[in-house]
C-alpha cells in the first residue's frame, strides 16, 4: 500500500475514533471494518489500533466473544509486543476477559502485561501501576484476600513515586480494591474505616466516577453492618453521579453495580419485593453486558434468590439458589465466599417452617 493509501486509512481510523467517542459504536464499527478490509492481512500500528478500537466498540455493545477475538487479533499484529503508549490489545483483552467472568485469566494477563511494561519502561510507570491496580479487583473476586492485602501494600508504596493526577488516583483505587475484598469476607467495619477518608478526598477533588465507585463500596460495608438506610443513601449518591455523567450509556457496568448495591440494601431493610425488582434489573443488565460466570452476575442471582425466599416463594428461590450455588462452586470453588453465601441462603430456606 502506498503513502496515499496509508494516509486515507489513517484518516478513516481517526473518523472511527471520533465516532467511538460520540458513543456511535455501530458507526465506528463500520468504519473500522472498512479500515481492516482495506489493510488486508497487514500488520503494524494502524491495523493493531483498528483491531483494538473495534474490540472496545464491540465490548460496550455487549458482544464479548467478538470483542475477545478482535483484541487477540490486535495482539497478534502489534509491531512490538508490549509497546505501550496507551491502551492496546492486552488491556482490552483483560477488560473483556473480566467481563466474561474469566477473572483468573484477566488477573494473569494484567500481571504479565504489567511485567512486560516494566521491562520496557519502569516499574513505576503509570500504566504498570494501573494494570496492577486493576488486577486487585479480580483477586478480590477470586477470593484471595491475602494476595489483595500484599499487592495493595506494595502499590501504595509505589504510588508515592507516581506523578500528577496518578499520585492521587492510584491510592484511591487501591483502597477501594482493598475495602471491597474486606467486605466480601465480612470485615465490613474495617472496610468502612478505610473508605471514609478516601471518600472525603474524592469528594474534595470532584472525581466523578471514582467517587461513585467509592459510594458503592461504602454501601456494601454499611449493608453488612446492618445500616441499610445509610447504605441506600450512599447508593443514591452513586446513582446521582451516574445520572449526571456525560455518556452514561457507555457505563452499563456501573448501572448493574448500582442495582446490586440497592438490592442488597433493600433486602437488609426488610423490603424483599423492592429487592427482587432491583435484583432482577441487575440480572438483566448482567445478561446483556457480562458473562454468566462474572462475580456480579452470580452475586445478583444470590440476592434475588434470597429476596424470593423472604417473599416465601420457596420453590422459585430453591431452584435459583441451587443453580447459583452450583455455578459459584464450578467457577470459583467450594470454599469461595460466593459459594458459601449461596449455601447459607439455601440453608436458611431449608430451615423455614412449612
Sine and cosine of phi, psi and omega as CSV:
sin_phi,cos_phi,sin_psi,cos_psi,sin_omega,cos_omega
0.00,0.00,0.72,-0.70,-0.04,-1.00
-0.99,0.17,-0.01,-1.00,-0.06,-1.00
-0.88,0.47,-0.68,0.74,-0.03,-1.00
-0.92,0.40,-0.60,0.80,0.03,-1.00
-0.90,0.43,-0.68,0.73,0.03,-1.00
-0.90,0.43,-0.62,0.78,0.01,-1.00
-0.90,0.44,-0.67,0.74,0.01,-1.00
-0.89,0.46,-0.66,0.75,0.00,-1.00
-0.93,0.37,-0.59,0.81,0.05,-1.00
-0.89,0.45,-0.64,0.77,0.03,-1.00
-0.92,0.38,-0.60,0.80,0.05,-1.00
-0.91,0.41,-0.61,0.79,0.06,-1.00
-0.91,0.41,-0.64,0.77,0.05,-1.00
-0.89,0.45,-0.62,0.79,0.04,-1.00
-0.90,0.43,-0.64,0.77,0.03,-1.00
-0.90,0.43,-0.64,0.77,0.03,-1.00
-0.89,0.45,-0.64,0.77,0.04,-1.00
-0.90,0.44,-0.71,0.70,0.00,-1.00
-0.89,0.46,-0.63,0.77,0.02,-1.00
-0.88,0.47,-0.70,0.71,-0.01,-1.00
-0.92,0.39,-0.42,0.91,0.06,-1.00
-1.00,0.07,0.11,0.99,0.00,-1.00
0.92,0.39,0.36,0.93,0.05,-1.00
-0.99,-0.10,0.95,0.30,-0.19,-0.98
-0.94,0.33,-0.60,0.80,0.02,-1.00
-0.91,0.41,-0.64,0.77,0.04,-1.00
-0.92,0.40,-0.65,0.76,0.05,-1.00
-0.89,0.46,-0.66,0.75,0.02,-1.00
-0.86,0.51,-0.70,0.71,-0.01,-1.00
-0.87,0.49,-0.70,0.71,0.01,-1.00
-0.90,0.44,-0.66,0.75,-0.04,-1.00
-0.93,0.37,-0.62,0.78,0.06,-1.00
-0.91,0.40,-0.54,0.84,0.10,-1.00
-0.90,0.44,-0.68,0.74,0.04,-1.00
-0.87,0.50,-0.73,0.68,-0.07,-1.00
-0.93,0.36,-0.57,0.82,0.04,-1.00
-0.91,0.41,-0.68,0.73,0.00,-1.00
-0.93,0.37,-0.54,0.84,-0.02,-1.00
-0.97,0.25,-0.29,0.96,0.00,-1.00
0.91,0.41,-0.74,-0.68,-0.01,-1.00
-1.00,-0.09,0.44,0.90,-0.08,-1.00
-0.94,0.34,0.25,-0.97,0.09,-1.00
-0.84,-0.55,-0.16,-0.99,0.04,-1.00
0.96,-0.27,0.08,-1.00,-0.12,-0.99
-0.90,0.44,-0.57,0.82,-0.03,-1.00
-0.91,0.42,-0.73,0.68,-0.01,-1.00
-0.91,0.41,-0.67,0.75,0.02,-1.00
-0.88,0.47,-0.67,0.74,0.01,-1.00
-0.90,0.43,-0.63,0.78,0.01,-1.00
-0.90,0.43,-0.71,0.70,0.04,-1.00
-0.89,0.46,-0.65,0.76,-0.03,-1.00
-0.90,0.43,-0.73,0.68,-0.02,-1.00
-0.93,0.38,-0.59,0.81,0.05,-1.00
-0.90,0.44,-0.64,0.77,0.06,-1.00
-0.87,0.49,-0.65,0.76,0.02,-1.00
-0.91,0.41,-0.67,0.74,0.00,-1.00
-0.90,0.43,-0.62,0.79,0.04,-1.00
-0.94,0.35,-0.61,0.79,-0.01,-1.00
-0.88,0.47,-0.72,0.69,-0.05,-1.00
-0.94,0.35,-0.29,0.96,0.10,-1.00
-1.00,0.02,0.01,1.00,0.01,-1.00
0.99,0.17,0.24,0.97,-0.02,-1.00
-0.99,-0.12,0.96,0.27,-0.24,-0.97
-0.96,0.28,-0.62,0.78,0.01,-1.00
-0.90,0.44,-0.67,0.74,0.06,-1.00
-0.90,0.43,-0.63,0.77,0.01,-1.00
-0.89,0.45,-0.66,0.75,0.03,-1.00
-0.87,0.49,-0.68,0.73,0.00,-1.00
-0.88,0.48,-0.69,0.72,-0.01,-1.00
-0.93,0.36,-0.62,0.78,0.03,-1.00
-0.90,0.44,-0.65,0.76,0.04,-1.00
-0.91,0.40,-0.59,0.81,0.06,-1.00
-0.89,0.45,-0.63,0.78,0.04,-1.00
-0.88,0.48,-0.67,0.74,-0.01,-1.00
-0.89,0.45,-0.64,0.77,-0.04,-1.00
-0.90,0.44,-0.55,0.83,-0.11,-0.99
-0.97,-0.23,0.03,1.00,0.05,-1.00
-0.87,0.50,0.75,-0.66,-0.09,-1.00
-0.89,0.46,-0.60,0.80,0.05,-1.00
-0.76,-0.65,0.93,-0.36,0.03,-1.00
-0.82,0.57,0.84,-0.55,0.00,-1.00
1.00,0.04,0.31,0.95,0.13,-0.99
-0.99,0.14,0.88,-0.47,-0.35,-0.94
-0.81,-0.59,0.87,0.49,0.11,-0.99
-0.95,0.32,-0.45,0.89,-0.02,-1.00
-0.27,-0.96,-0.36,-0.93,-0.04,-1.00
-0.90,0.43,0.73,-0.69,-0.01,-1.00
-0.76,-0.66,-0.21,-0.98,-0.08,-1.00
-0.86,0.51,-0.66,0.75,0.01,-1.00
-0.88,0.48,-0.67,0.74,-0.01,-1.00
-0.88,0.47,-0.73,0.69,-0.04,-1.00
-0.93,0.36,-0.62,0.78,0.04,-1.00
-0.88,0.48,-0.65,0.76,0.04,-1.00
-0.88,0.48,-0.65,0.76,0.04,-1.00
-0.89,0.46,-0.70,0.71,-0.04,-1.00
-0.92,0.39,-0.69,0.72,0.03,-1.00
-0.86,0.50,-0.65,0.76,0.06,-1.00
-0.88,0.47,-0.71,0.71,0.03,-1.00
-0.86,0.52,-0.61,0.79,-0.03,-1.00
-0.96,0.28,-0.13,0.99,-0.04,-1.00
1.00,0.09,0.22,0.98,0.04,-1.00
-1.00,-0.05,0.92,0.39,-0.19,-0.98
-0.92,0.38,-0.58,0.82,0.03,-1.00
-0.91,0.41,-0.70,0.71,0.03,-1.00
-0.88,0.47,-0.67,0.74,0.01,-1.00
-0.89,0.45,-0.70,0.72,0.00,-1.00
-0.89,0.46,-0.69,0.73,-0.01,-1.00
-0.91,0.41,-0.64,0.77,0.02,-1.00
-0.91,0.40,-0.68,0.74,0.03,-1.00
-0.88,0.48,-0.64,0.77,0.03,-1.00
-0.90,0.43,-0.72,0.69,-0.01,-1.00
-0.91,0.42,-0.64,0.77,-0.01,-1.00
-0.92,0.38,-0.66,0.75,0.05,-1.00
-0.88,0.47,-0.66,0.75,0.01,-1.00
-0.90,0.43,-0.67,0.74,0.02,-1.00
-0.90,0.43,-0.67,0.74,0.03,-1.00
-0.89,0.45,-0.65,0.76,-0.01,-1.00
-0.89,0.46,-0.60,0.80,0.02,-1.00
-0.92,0.40,-0.57,0.82,-0.06,-1.00
-1.00,0.08,-0.57,0.82,-0.05,-1.00
-0.93,-0.36,-0.99,-0.13,0.05,-1.00
-0.35,-0.94,0.30,-0.95,-0.05,-1.00
-0.93,0.36,-0.32,0.95,0.02,-1.00
-0.96,-0.28,0.29,0.96,0.09,-1.00
-0.88,0.47,0.58,-0.81,-0.11,-0.99
-0.86,0.51,-0.61,0.79,-0.02,-1.00
-0.96,0.27,-0.50,0.87,0.10,-1.00
-0.90,0.44,-0.74,0.67,-0.03,-1.00
-0.93,0.36,-0.59,0.81,0.02,-1.00
-0.91,0.42,-0.67,0.74,0.02,-1.00
-0.88,0.48,-0.66,0.75,0.03,-1.00
-0.91,0.40,-0.60,0.80,0.03,-1.00
-0.92,0.39,-0.69,0.73,0.03,-1.00
-0.87,0.50,-0.55,0.84,-0.02,-1.00
-0.90,0.44,-0.46,0.89,-0.01,-1.00
-0.83,0.55,-0.65,0.76,-0.03,-1.00
-0.88,0.48,-0.67,0.74,-0.01,-1.00
-0.94,0.35,-0.61,0.79,0.07,-1.00
-0.89,0.46,-0.62,0.79,0.05,-1.00
-0.92,0.40,-0.71,0.71,0.05,-1.00
-0.83,0.55,-0.65,0.76,-0.07,-1.00
-0.96,0.27,-0.15,0.99,0.02,-1.00
0.98,0.22,0.71,0.70,-0.03,-1.00
-0.86,-0.51,0.94,0.35,-0.12,-0.99
-0.89,0.45,-0.57,0.82,-0.01,-1.00
-0.90,0.43,-0.66,0.75,0.04,-1.00
-0.91,0.41,-0.61,0.79,0.03,-1.00
-0.88,0.48,-0.73,0.68,-0.03,-1.00
-0.88,0.47,-0.71,0.70,-0.03,-1.00
-0.90,0.43,-0.72,0.69,-0.03,-1.00
-0.94,0.34,-0.60,0.80,0.04,-1.00
-0.88,0.47,-0.67,0.74,0.03,-1.00
-0.89,0.45,-0.68,0.73,0.01,-1.00
-0.90,0.43,-0.63,0.78,-0.01,-1.00
-0.94,0.34,-0.60,0.80,0.04,-1.00
-0.90,0.45,-0.61,0.80,0.07,-1.00
-0.91,0.41,-0.71,0.71,-0.02,-1.00
-0.91,0.41,-0.50,0.86,-0.04,-1.00
-0.90,0.44,-0.37,0.93,0.01,-1.00
-0.90,0.43,-0.40,0.92,0.03,-1.00
-1.00,-0.08,-0.01,1.00,0.00,-1.00
-0.95,0.30,0.37,-0.93,-0.05,-1.00
-0.91,-0.43,0.44,-0.90,0.12,-0.99
0.88,0.48,-0.61,-0.79,-0.07,-1.00
-0.90,0.43,-0.42,0.91,-0.03,-1.00
-0.92,0.38,-0.46,0.89,0.06,-1.00
-0.91,0.41,-0.44,0.90,0.06,-1.00
-1.00,0.04,-0.73,0.69,-0.13,-0.99
-0.94,0.33,-0.62,0.78,-0.09,-1.00
-0.88,0.48,-0.76,0.65,0.03,-1.00
-0.87,0.48,-0.55,0.84,0.03,-1.00
-0.91,0.41,-0.70,0.72,0.01,-1.00
-0.90,0.43,-0.65,0.76,-0.01,-1.00
-0.91,0.42,-0.69,0.72,0.02,-1.00
-0.89,0.46,-0.64,0.77,0.05,-1.00
-0.88,0.48,-0.70,0.71,0.01,-1.00
-0.89,0.46,-0.65,0.76,0.01,-1.00
-0.92,0.39,-0.69,0.72,0.02,-1.00
-0.90,0.44,-0.63,0.77,0.03,-1.00
-0.86,0.50,-0.72,0.70,0.02,-1.00
-0.89,0.46,-0.67,0.74,0.02,-1.00
-0.87,0.49,-0.70,0.72,0.00,-1.00
-0.90,0.43,-0.65,0.76,0.00,-1.00
-0.86,0.50,-0.44,0.90,-0.02,-1.00
-0.96,-0.27,0.31,0.95,0.14,-0.99
1.00,0.09,0.13,0.99,0.00,-1.00
-1.00,-0.08,0.90,0.44,-0.17,-0.99
-0.93,0.35,-0.64,0.77,-0.03,-1.00
-0.91,0.41,-0.66,0.75,0.06,-1.00
-0.88,0.47,-0.67,0.75,-0.01,-1.00
-0.88,0.48,-0.72,0.69,0.01,-1.00
-0.88,0.47,-0.65,0.76,0.01,-1.00
-0.86,0.51,-0.63,0.78,0.03,-1.00
-0.93,0.36,-0.58,0.81,-0.15,-0.99
-0.99,0.17,-0.47,0.88,-0.09,-1.00
-0.82,0.57,-0.79,0.61,-0.02,-1.00
-0.92,0.38,-0.58,0.81,-0.02,-1.00
-0.96,0.27,-0.49,0.87,0.13,-0.99
-0.88,0.48,-0.69,0.72,0.02,-1.00
-0.88,0.48,-0.66,0.75,-0.03,-1.00
-0.93,0.36,-0.70,0.72,0.01,-1.00
-0.90,0.44,-0.59,0.81,0.03,-1.00
-0.92,0.38,-0.67,0.74,-0.02,-1.00
-0.89,0.45,-0.61,0.80,-0.03,-1.00
-1.00,-0.03,0.02,1.00,0.03,-1.00
0.79,0.62,0.86,0.51,-0.14,-0.99
-1.00,0.02,0.19,0.98,0.20,-0.98
0.85,0.53,-0.93,-0.37,-0.11,-0.99
-0.87,0.49,-0.59,0.81,0.05,-1.00
-0.85,0.52,-0.71,0.71,0.02,-1.00
-0.90,0.45,-0.64,0.77,0.03,-1.00
-0.86,0.51,-0.73,0.68,-0.01,-1.00
-0.89,0.46,-0.63,0.78,0.01,-1.00
-0.92,0.40,-0.61,0.79,0.07,-1.00
-0.88,0.48,-0.63,0.78,0.03,-1.00
-0.92,0.39,-0.60,0.80,0.09,-1.00
-0.90,0.44,-0.65,0.76,0.04,-1.00
-0.91,0.42,-0.63,0.78,0.02,-1.00
-0.88,0.48,-0.67,0.74,0.03,-1.00
-0.88,0.47,-0.71,0.71,-0.01,-1.00
-0.91,0.42,-0.64,0.77,-0.01,-1.00
-0.94,0.35,-0.67,0.75,0.04,-1.00
-0.86,0.51,-0.67,0.74,-0.01,-1.00
-0.90,0.44,-0.44,0.90,0.02,-1.00
-1.00,-0.03,0.08,1.00,0.00,-1.00
0.99,0.13,0.22,0.98,0.00,-1.00
-0.98,-0.19,0.90,0.43,-0.16,-0.99
-0.93,0.37,-0.58,0.81,0.00,-1.00
-0.91,0.42,-0.66,0.75,0.06,-1.00
-0.91,0.41,-0.57,0.82,0.04,-1.00
-0.90,0.44,-0.67,0.74,0.03,-1.00
-0.89,0.46,-0.59,0.81,0.05,-1.00
-0.90,0.43,-0.63,0.78,0.04,-1.00
-0.92,0.40,-0.63,0.78,0.04,-1.00
-0.90,0.44,-0.64,0.77,0.02,-1.00
-0.88,0.48,-0.64,0.77,0.05,-1.00
-0.89,0.46,-0.66,0.75,0.04,-1.00
-0.90,0.44,-0.69,0.73,0.01,-1.00
-0.88,0.47,-0.66,0.75,0.00,-1.00
-0.88,0.48,-0.66,0.75,0.03,-1.00
-0.90,0.43,-0.69,0.72,0.02,-1.00
-0.86,0.51,-0.73,0.69,-0.06,-1.00
-0.89,0.45,-0.49,0.87,-0.05,-1.00
-1.00,-0.02,-0.11,0.99,-0.06,-1.00
-0.97,0.24,0.71,-0.70,0.09,-1.00
-0.93,0.38,0.66,-0.75,0.02,-1.00
0.94,0.35,0.60,0.80,-0.03,-1.00
-0.88,0.48,-0.36,0.93,0.01,-1.00
-0.86,0.51,-0.44,0.90,-0.03,-1.00
-0.99,0.13,-0.02,1.00,-0.12,-0.99
-0.90,-0.43,0.68,0.73,-0.02,-1.00
-0.87,0.49,-0.51,0.86,0.04,-1.00
-0.88,0.48,-0.62,0.78,0.00,-1.00
-0.92,0.39,-0.61,0.79,-0.02,-1.00
-0.90,0.44,-0.65,0.76,0.03,-1.00
-0.93,0.38,-0.57,0.82,0.04,-1.00
-0.91,0.42,-0.63,0.78,0.04,-1.00
-0.90,0.43,-0.70,0.71,0.00,-1.00
-0.88,0.47,-0.65,0.76,0.01,-1.00
-0.90,0.44,-0.71,0.70,0.00,-1.00
-0.89,0.46,-0.66,0.75,0.01,-1.00
-0.92,0.39,-0.67,0.74,0.01,-1.00
-0.87,0.50,-0.70,0.71,-0.01,-1.00
-0.90,0.43,-0.65,0.76,0.01,-1.00
-0.92,0.39,-0.67,0.74,0.02,-1.00
-0.89,0.45,-0.63,0.78,0.04,-1.00
-0.89,0.45,-0.70,0.72,0.02,-1.00
-0.91,0.40,-0.44,0.90,-0.01,-1.00
-0.99,0.14,-0.07,1.00,-0.01,-1.00
0.99,0.14,0.50,0.86,0.03,-1.00
-0.87,-0.50,0.93,0.36,-0.15,-0.99
-0.91,0.42,-0.52,0.86,0.01,-1.00
-0.91,0.41,-0.69,0.72,0.05,-1.00
-0.92,0.39,-0.61,0.80,0.04,-1.00
-0.89,0.46,-0.65,0.76,0.04,-1.00
-0.86,0.51,-0.71,0.70,-0.01,-1.00
-0.85,0.53,-0.74,0.67,-0.03,-1.00
-0.93,0.38,-0.65,0.76,-0.01,-1.00
-0.90,0.43,-0.64,0.77,0.04,-1.00
-0.90,0.44,-0.61,0.79,0.05,-1.00
-0.89,0.46,-0.67,0.74,0.02,-1.00
-0.91,0.42,-0.71,0.70,0.03,-1.00
-0.84,0.55,-0.69,0.73,0.00,-1.00
-0.89,0.46,-0.70,0.71,0.04,-1.00
-0.87,0.49,-0.68,0.73,-0.01,-1.00
-0.90,0.43,-0.62,0.78,0.02,-1.00
-0.89,0.46,-0.52,0.86,-0.02,-1.00
-0.99,0.10,-0.47,0.88,-0.18,-0.98
-0.80,-0.60,-0.14,0.99,-0.04,-1.00
-0.74,-0.67,0.31,-0.95,0.08,-1.00
-0.98,0.20,0.32,-0.95,-0.05,-1.00
-0.91,0.41,-0.38,0.92,-0.02,-1.00
-1.00,-0.04,0.07,1.00,0.02,-1.00
-0.91,0.40,0.61,-0.79,-0.01,-1.00
-0.80,0.60,-0.69,0.72,-0.06,-1.00
-0.93,0.36,-0.60,0.80,0.03,-1.00
-0.88,0.47,-0.70,0.72,0.00,-1.00
-0.95,0.30,-0.58,0.81,0.02,-1.00
-0.92,0.40,-0.65,0.76,0.02,-1.00
-0.91,0.41,-0.59,0.81,0.06,-1.00
-0.92,0.40,-0.58,0.81,0.05,-1.00
-0.91,0.42,-0.70,0.71,0.03,-1.00
-0.89,0.45,-0.65,0.76,0.03,-1.00
-0.88,0.47,-0.68,0.73,0.04,-1.00
-0.88,0.48,-0.66,0.75,0.02,-1.00
-0.91,0.40,-0.61,0.80,0.04,-1.00
-0.90,0.43,-0.68,0.74,0.03,-1.00
-0.89,0.46,-0.62,0.78,0.04,-1.00
-0.89,0.46,-0.68,0.73,0.01,-1.00
-0.91,0.41,-0.41,0.91,0.05,-1.00
-1.00,0.04,0.07,1.00,0.02,-1.00
0.89,0.45,0.46,0.89,0.13,-0.99
-1.00,-0.09,0.93,0.37,-0.26,-0.97
-0.91,0.41,-0.62,0.79,-0.01,-1.00
-0.90,0.43,-0.70,0.71,0.04,-1.00
-0.88,0.47,-0.71,0.71,-0.03,-1.00
-0.88,0.47,-0.71,0.70,-0.04,-1.00
-0.89,0.45,-0.70,0.72,-0.01,-1.00
-0.87,0.49,-0.73,0.69,-0.03,-1.00
-0.92,0.38,-0.70,0.71,-0.06,-1.00
-0.93,0.37,-0.58,0.81,0.08,-1.00
-0.89,0.46,-0.73,0.68,-0.01,-1.00
-0.90,0.43,-0.65,0.76,-0.02,-1.00
-0.93,0.36,-0.66,0.75,0.06,-1.00
-0.86,0.51,-0.70,0.72,-0.01,-1.00
-0.90,0.44,-0.61,0.79,0.03,-1.00
-0.92,0.38,-0.69,0.72,0.08,-1.00
-0.82,0.57,-0.76,0.65,-0.08,-1.00
-0.90,0.44,-0.65,0.76,-0.01,-1.00
-0.90,0.43,-0.71,0.71,-0.13,-0.99
-1.00,-0.02,-0.40,0.92,-0.11,-0.99
-0.81,-0.58,-0.33,0.94,0.04,-1.00
0.94,-0.35,0.33,-0.94,-0.09,-1.00
-0.91,0.42,-0.58,0.82,-0.10,-0.99
-0.98,-0.18,0.19,0.98,0.03,-1.00
-0.94,0.35,0.51,-0.86,-0.05,-1.00
-0.86,0.51,-0.58,0.82,0.02,-1.00
-0.93,0.36,-0.65,0.76,0.05,-1.00
-0.89,0.47,-0.68,0.74,-0.01,-1.00
-0.89,0.45,-0.68,0.73,-0.02,-1.00
-0.91,0.40,-0.65,0.76,0.04,-1.00
-0.90,0.43,-0.62,0.78,0.03,-1.00
-0.91,0.42,-0.64,0.77,0.03,-1.00
-0.90,0.43,-0.64,0.77,0.03,-1.00
-0.90,0.44,-0.62,0.78,0.06,-1.00
-0.91,0.42,-0.66,0.75,0.01,-1.00
-0.90,0.44,-0.64,0.77,0.04,-1.00
-0.89,0.46,-0.65,0.76,0.02,-1.00
-0.90,0.44,-0.66,0.76,0.01,-1.00
-0.90,0.43,-0.56,0.83,-0.05,-1.00
-0.98,0.18,-0.17,0.99,-0.03,-1.00
-0.92,0.39,0.61,-0.80,0.07,-1.00
-0.93,0.37,0.53,-0.85,0.03,-1.00
-0.93,0.37,0.00,0.00,0.00,0.00
